[in-house]
């Protein structure tokens, strides 16, 4: 599990994206909200999805996909933020 903590902690954008996806969001909306390029957001989402920290709720959509943080992602955030249960 701490390999995931390290993975998220090493990436400033990954941490912001993981935290922002606690509430349902799309890459475009997230890019506006965080003031980060959409391509950078998409890359972070793909990396987080591969690790099981984020999930796509609309995988069949070509555009307008929505994502959220998984339970594992929430646990990792809690550890990083010192709010571990």
VMD Tcl script that builds the backbone (N, CA, C; Angstrom):
set m [mol new atoms 255]
animate dup $m
set s [atomselect $m all]
$s set {name element resname resid chain x y z} {
  {N N UNK 1 A 0.822 -1.196 0.000}
  {CA C UNK 1 A 0.000 0.000 0.000}
  {C C UNK 1 A 0.868 1.263 0.000}
  {N N UNK 2 A 1.999 1.206 0.688}
  {CA C UNK 2 A 2.830 2.410 0.762}
  {C C UNK 2 A 3.527 2.731 -0.559}
  {N N UNK 3 A 3.589 1.738 -1.460}
  {CA C UNK 3 A 4.077 2.055 -2.800}
  {C C UNK 3 A 3.100 2.995 -3.498}
  {N N UNK 4 A 1.801 2.844 -3.225}
  {CA C UNK 4 A 0.791 3.749 -3.794}
  {C C UNK 4 A 0.854 5.122 -3.143}
  {N N UNK 5 A 1.117 5.145 -1.846}
  {CA C UNK 5 A 1.280 6.429 -1.145}
  {C C UNK 5 A 2.438 7.192 -1.773}
  {N N UNK 6 A 3.533 6.500 -2.013}
  {CA C UNK 6 A 4.702 7.117 -2.631}
  {C C UNK 6 A 4.396 7.585 -4.052}
  {N N UNK 7 A 3.693 6.740 -4.816}
  {CA C UNK 7 A 3.331 7.073 -6.195}
  {C C UNK 7 A 2.515 8.358 -6.261}
  {N N UNK 8 A 1.514 8.479 -5.398}
  {CA C UNK 8 A 0.674 9.682 -5.387}
  {C C UNK 8 A 1.458 10.867 -4.838}
  {N N UNK 9 A 2.199 10.650 -3.777}
  {CA C UNK 9 A 2.946 11.723 -3.134}
  {C C UNK 9 A 4.022 12.335 -4.020}
  {N N UNK 10 A 4.596 11.535 -4.916}
  {CA C UNK 10 A 5.641 12.038 -5.820}
  {C C UNK 10 A 5.091 12.955 -6.900}
  {N N UNK 11 A 3.801 12.840 -7.173}
  {CA C UNK 11 A 3.213 13.618 -8.266}
  {C C UNK 11 A 2.286 14.701 -7.758}
  {N N UNK 12 A 2.701 15.932 -7.869}
  {CA C UNK 12 A 1.875 17.056 -7.402}
  {C C UNK 12 A 0.506 17.045 -8.082}
  {N N UNK 13 A 0.493 16.827 -9.396}
  {CA C UNK 13 A -0.775 16.822 -10.134}
  {C C UNK 13 A -1.603 15.594 -9.762}
  {N N UNK 14 A -0.954 14.441 -9.631}
  {CA C UNK 14 A -1.693 13.227 -9.254}
  {C C UNK 14 A -2.434 13.420 -7.935}
  {N N UNK 15 A -1.764 14.030 -6.976}
  {CA C UNK 15 A -2.383 14.250 -5.666}
  {C C UNK 15 A -3.577 15.206 -5.790}
  {N N UNK 16 A -3.415 16.282 -6.549}
  {CA C UNK 16 A -4.511 17.244 -6.739}
  {C C UNK 16 A -5.702 16.589 -7.429}
  {N N UNK 17 A -5.414 15.792 -8.462}
  {CA C UNK 17 A -6.485 15.132 -9.219}
  {C C UNK 17 A -7.206 14.117 -8.340}
  {N N UNK 18 A -6.451 13.305 -7.612}
  {CA C UNK 18 A -7.054 12.305 -6.743}
  {C C UNK 18 A -7.978 12.963 -5.716}
  {N N UNK 19 A -7.507 14.048 -5.143}
  {CA C UNK 19 A -8.304 14.766 -4.143}
  {C C UNK 19 A -9.547 15.411 -4.780}
  {N N UNK 20 A -9.381 15.988 -5.955}
  {CA C UNK 20 A -10.495 16.664 -6.626}
  {C C UNK 20 A -11.561 15.674 -7.097}
  {N N UNK 21 A -11.159 14.431 -7.352}
  {CA C UNK 21 A -12.120 13.451 -7.843}
  {C C UNK 21 A -12.895 12.756 -6.727}
  {N N UNK 22 A -12.768 13.259 -5.509}
  {CA C UNK 22 A -13.637 12.775 -4.432}
  {C C UNK 22 A -15.080 13.022 -4.864}
  {N N UNK 23 A -15.279 14.143 -5.562}
  {CA C UNK 23 A -16.603 14.381 -6.156}
  {C C UNK 23 A -16.497 14.108 -7.661}
  {N N UNK 24 A -17.537 13.561 -8.202}
  {CA C UNK 24 A -17.616 13.199 -9.611}
  {C C UNK 24 A -17.199 14.370 -10.501}
  {N N UNK 25 A -16.350 14.095 -11.504}
  {CA C UNK 25 A -15.873 15.170 -12.371}
  {C C UNK 25 A -15.381 14.616 -13.697}
  {N N UNK 26 A -15.300 15.478 -14.700}
  {CA C UNK 26 A -14.731 15.113 -15.998}
  {C C UNK 26 A -13.358 15.782 -16.124}
  {N N UNK 27 A -12.496 15.277 -17.000}
  {CA C UNK 27 A -11.177 15.894 -17.178}
  {C C UNK 27 A -11.256 17.380 -17.568}
  {N N UNK 28 A -12.189 17.719 -18.413}
  {CA C UNK 28 A -12.329 19.116 -18.848}
  {C C UNK 28 A -12.715 20.015 -17.681}
  {N N UNK 29 A -13.687 19.582 -16.890}
  {CA C UNK 29 A -14.119 20.372 -15.728}
  {C C UNK 29 A -12.994 20.483 -14.704}
  {N N UNK 30 A -12.274 19.384 -14.539}
  {CA C UNK 30 A -11.164 19.361 -13.585}
  {C C UNK 30 A -10.046 20.300 -14.028}
  {N N UNK 31 A -9.757 20.331 -15.317}
  {CA C UNK 31 A -8.710 21.219 -15.841}
  {C C UNK 31 A -9.051 22.680 -15.550}
  {N N UNK 32 A -10.313 23.031 -15.726}
  {CA C UNK 32 A -10.742 24.410 -15.417}
  {C C UNK 32 A -10.648 24.691 -13.927}
  {N N UNK 33 A -11.129 23.742 -13.122}
  {CA C UNK 33 A -11.158 23.907 -11.672}
  {C C UNK 33 A -9.749 24.040 -11.084}
  {N N UNK 34 A -8.806 23.222 -11.585}
  {CA C UNK 34 A -7.448 23.203 -11.036}
  {C C UNK 34 A -6.478 24.108 -11.790}
  {N N UNK 35 A -6.943 24.669 -12.912}
  {CA C UNK 35 A -6.106 25.519 -13.762}
  {C C UNK 35 A -4.842 24.775 -14.208}
  {N N UNK 36 A -5.072 23.565 -14.727}
  {CA C UNK 36 A -4.002 22.710 -15.244}
  {C C UNK 36 A -4.448 22.247 -16.627}
  {N N UNK 37 A -3.505 22.102 -17.560}
  {CA C UNK 37 A -3.827 21.664 -18.921}
  {C C UNK 37 A -4.609 20.352 -18.891}
  {N N UNK 38 A -5.596 20.248 -19.777}
  {CA C UNK 38 A -6.423 19.040 -19.823}
  {C C UNK 38 A -5.603 17.795 -20.134}
  {N N UNK 39 A -4.610 17.915 -20.984}
  {CA C UNK 39 A -3.772 16.755 -21.315}
  {C C UNK 39 A -3.018 16.252 -20.081}
  {N N UNK 40 A -2.595 17.170 -19.231}
  {CA C UNK 40 A -1.901 16.800 -17.996}
  {C C UNK 40 A -2.870 16.109 -17.037}
  {N N UNK 41 A -4.080 16.618 -16.957}
  {CA C UNK 41 A -5.124 16.009 -16.125}
  {C C UNK 41 A -5.423 14.597 -16.624}
  {N N UNK 42 A -5.595 14.452 -17.929}
  {CA C UNK 42 A -5.905 13.145 -18.515}
  {C C UNK 42 A -4.801 12.135 -18.247}
  {N N UNK 43 A -3.560 12.572 -18.355}
  {CA C UNK 43 A -2.424 11.686 -18.082}
  {C C UNK 43 A -2.457 11.217 -16.620}
  {N N UNK 44 A -2.698 12.146 -15.710}
  {CA C UNK 44 A -2.767 11.801 -14.285}
  {C C UNK 44 A -3.929 10.840 -14.015}
  {N N UNK 45 A -5.071 11.093 -14.636}
  {CA C UNK 45 A -6.228 10.210 -14.457}
  {C C UNK 45 A -5.900 8.807 -14.959}
  {N N UNK 46 A -5.259 8.707 -16.107}
  {CA C UNK 46 A -4.883 7.392 -16.648}
  {C C UNK 46 A -3.939 6.655 -15.695}
  {N N UNK 47 A -2.961 7.364 -15.163}
  {CA C UNK 47 A -2.011 6.750 -14.223}
  {C C UNK 47 A -2.732 6.277 -12.960}
  {N N UNK 48 A -3.617 7.104 -12.437}
  {CA C UNK 48 A -4.353 6.764 -11.221}
  {C C UNK 48 A -5.339 5.620 -11.463}
  {N N UNK 49 A -5.925 5.583 -12.640}
  {CA C UNK 49 A -6.848 4.506 -12.993}
  {C C UNK 49 A -6.108 3.172 -13.072}
  {N N UNK 50 A -4.924 3.183 -13.675}
  {CA C UNK 50 A -4.114 1.959 -13.789}
  {C C UNK 50 A -3.767 1.383 -12.423}
  {N N UNK 51 A -3.642 2.232 -11.427}
  {CA C UNK 51 A -3.294 1.803 -10.069}
  {C C UNK 51 A -4.529 1.475 -9.224}
  {N N UNK 52 A -5.723 1.672 -9.796}
  {CA C UNK 52 A -6.953 1.365 -9.071}
  {C C UNK 52 A -7.381 2.438 -8.087}
  {N N UNK 53 A -6.855 3.643 -8.262}
  {CA C UNK 53 A -7.160 4.733 -7.339}
  {C C UNK 53 A -8.304 5.613 -7.827}
  {N N UNK 54 A -8.579 5.533 -9.121}
  {CA C UNK 54 A -9.650 6.311 -9.758}
  {C C UNK 54 A -10.405 5.352 -10.677}
  {N N UNK 55 A -11.707 5.580 -10.825}
  {CA C UNK 55 A -12.496 4.750 -11.737}
  {C C UNK 55 A -13.319 5.622 -12.670}
  {N N UNK 56 A -13.504 5.127 -13.886}
  {CA C UNK 56 A -14.337 5.809 -14.868}
  {C C UNK 56 A -15.754 5.274 -14.726}
  {N N UNK 57 A -16.706 6.181 -14.590}
  {CA C UNK 57 A -18.104 5.797 -14.422}
  {C C UNK 57 A -18.850 5.729 -15.746}
  {N N UNK 58 A -18.254 6.266 -16.805}
  {CA C UNK 58 A -18.890 6.274 -18.122}
  {C C UNK 58 A -17.894 5.779 -19.184}
  {N N UNK 59 A -17.398 4.552 -19.058}
  {CA C UNK 59 A -16.345 4.071 -19.948}
  {C C UNK 59 A -16.755 3.941 -21.420}
  {N N UNK 60 A -18.045 3.816 -21.691}
  {CA C UNK 60 A -18.487 3.661 -23.076}
  {C C UNK 60 A -18.602 4.984 -23.821}
  {N N UNK 61 A -18.494 6.095 -23.106}
  {CA C UNK 61 A -18.557 7.417 -23.739}
  {C C UNK 61 A -17.203 7.759 -24.344}
  {N N UNK 62 A -17.225 8.313 -25.535}
  {CA C UNK 62 A -15.978 8.742 -26.160}
  {C C UNK 62 A -15.544 10.105 -25.621}
  {N N UNK 63 A -16.503 10.950 -25.358}
  {CA C UNK 63 A -16.246 12.272 -24.786}
  {C C UNK 63 A -17.141 12.436 -23.570}
  {N N UNK 64 A -16.741 13.318 -22.673}
  {CA C UNK 64 A -17.560 13.586 -21.500}
  {C C UNK 64 A -17.552 12.460 -20.481}
  {N N UNK 65 A -16.421 11.776 -20.364}
  {CA C UNK 65 A -16.313 10.718 -19.359}
  {C C UNK 65 A -16.235 11.329 -17.964}
  {N N UNK 66 A -16.818 10.630 -17.005}
  {CA C UNK 66 A -16.778 11.082 -15.622}
  {C C UNK 66 A -16.024 10.079 -14.764}
  {N N UNK 67 A -15.253 10.616 -13.842}
  {CA C UNK 67 A -14.389 9.815 -12.977}
  {C C UNK 67 A -14.622 10.166 -11.526}
  {N N UNK 68 A -14.214 9.227 -10.650}
  {CA C UNK 68 A -14.224 9.510 -9.218}
  {C C UNK 68 A -13.142 8.659 -8.543}
  {N N UNK 69 A -12.760 9.081 -7.362}
  {CA C UNK 69 A -11.774 8.378 -6.552}
  {C C UNK 69 A -12.402 7.102 -5.990}
  {N N UNK 70 A -11.670 6.002 -6.050}
  {CA C UNK 70 A -12.146 4.733 -5.485}
  {C C UNK 70 A -11.937 4.731 -3.966}
  {N N UNK 71 A -12.456 3.709 -3.308}
  {CA C UNK 71 A -12.255 3.575 -1.863}
  {C C UNK 71 A -10.766 3.452 -1.540}
  {N N UNK 72 A -10.026 2.717 -2.381}
  {CA C UNK 72 A -8.579 2.599 -2.180}
  {C C UNK 72 A -7.917 3.974 -2.311}
  {N N UNK 73 A -8.342 4.745 -3.302}
  {CA C UNK 73 A -7.809 6.092 -3.489}
  {C C UNK 73 A -8.063 6.978 -2.277}
  {N N UNK 74 A -9.242 6.837 -1.697}
  {CA C UNK 74 A -9.583 7.616 -0.499}
  {C C UNK 74 A -8.697 7.216 0.682}
  {N N UNK 75 A -8.405 5.918 0.800}
  {CA C UNK 75 A -7.513 5.450 1.870}
  {C C UNK 75 A -6.106 6.020 1.696}
  {N N UNK 76 A -5.629 6.031 0.458}
  {CA C UNK 76 A -4.295 6.570 0.168}
  {C C UNK 76 A -4.251 8.053 0.514}
  {N N UNK 77 A -5.281 8.798 0.127}
  {CA C UNK 77 A -5.350 10.230 0.463}
  {C C UNK 77 A -5.341 10.448 1.969}
  {N N UNK 78 A -6.074 9.625 2.698}
  {CA C UNK 78 A -6.137 9.751 4.160}
  {C C UNK 78 A -4.752 9.562 4.770}
  {N N UNK 79 A -4.002 8.602 4.254}
  {CA C UNK 79 A -2.638 8.373 4.757}
  {C C UNK 79 A -1.758 9.589 4.451}
  {N N UNK 80 A -1.821 10.076 3.231}
  {CA C UNK 80 A -0.995 11.211 2.810}
  {C C UNK 80 A -1.319 12.452 3.643}
  {N N UNK 81 A -2.591 12.661 3.912}
  {CA C UNK 81 A -3.018 13.861 4.634}
  {C C UNK 81 A -2.973 13.666 6.162}
  {N N UNK 82 A -2.511 12.504 6.602}
  {CA C UNK 82 A -2.390 12.258 8.032}
  {C C UNK 82 A -3.708 12.038 8.741}
  {N N UNK 83 A -4.725 11.626 7.984}
  {CA C UNK 83 A -6.059 11.400 8.553}
  {C C UNK 83 A -6.395 9.916 8.536}
  {N N UNK 84 A -5.369 9.117 8.609}
  {CA C UNK 84 A -5.537 7.667 8.560}
  {C C UNK 84 A -6.455 7.189 9.675}
  {N N UNK 85 A -7.342 6.269 9.328}
  {CA C UNK 85 A -8.311 5.740 10.305}
  {C C UNK 85 A -7.667 4.753 11.239}
}
mol reanalyze $m
mol bondsrecalc $m
mol representation Tube
mol addrep $m
